Amino acid sequence: METAINTNPQLALLADLANLSKHAKLTKPPRSGAVPTLGKLSGVSGAAGWMLSLPVVHGAQVLDGIAVALAAIAAWRRTLAAVNLP
């Protein structure tokens, strides 16, 4: 699993976010290549209704937190399926 996390950009970013959440700072170099930070939590109203907005700043990129979470879920599903785990 460590290899999967270290070689998949979505899982590496998730691991960095999880470690930051647990320890408040990374004690090792970031797996994802840059230390991510969370932007300001807010609500956004649009055509689809109200949605949560939590930007993830990762290097020069500002990513949508929901998109980051969905990408990590999909990456875990692919990783687990590759080793025949449901």
N, C-alpha and C positions, 0 to 999 in steps of 0.2 A: 504494500500500500504506500510506503514511503516513496518508492520510485514513481508510482502513479501520481502522487501529489506533486512531487518535484518536477515532473515532466509535463504536466498538464497546466496551462496558464490559468484556467478557471479554478482548479483545485489549489494551486499555489497561492492565488489571491485569497481564496477562502481560508486557507491555513494561516496566512498572515493576519487577516482580519480577526480570526478566532484567537490567535496568540495575543494580539493587541488588546482584545476584549478581556482576556484573562489576566494579562500581566501589565497592561497600560503602556508597555514599550517592548520592542523586539530586542532580545538578548543575543540573537544570532542574525546574520545577514538575511534580508527578506528572501523568501523562496520565489516570490513573484518578480524580483528585480528592482522593486522600489517599495518604500514603506507607504502603505495606503493610509489615508485619513478619511474620516467621515465628515461630510459637509453638514449643513444645517437641516434638521428634520423639519418638514413642512407638509402641508396638505395642498393639493393642486386640484382645482375644479376645472373640468373640461367636458367635452362632448360625451365622454364615457361615464361622467359622474365624478365623484370625489375620489382622489387617489393619494396615497402616501408618496412622498418624495424624500429620498435620502441619498444625496450624491456621494459617490465614492471617488475621492481624488487619488489617482494612481499614476505617479510620474506626471507627465504632461496631459494626461487624460482625465476627464471628469465623466464618470460612468454612472448610470442609473442603478441605484441599489437593488431595485426589484429585478432588473435585468441580470445583475451580477448573481443574485440568489438563484434565479431560474437557470442560468448557465451552469452554475455549480451543481445544481440538482441533476441536470442532464448529463454532466460530466461524470458524476458519481454513478448514475445508472449505467452509462456505457462502460465504466471501469469495472463495476461489479458484474455486469453481464459477461465481460471478457474473461472473468475467472469463474464463471458459472454460478454466481450467487444472485438470488432474485432481487 
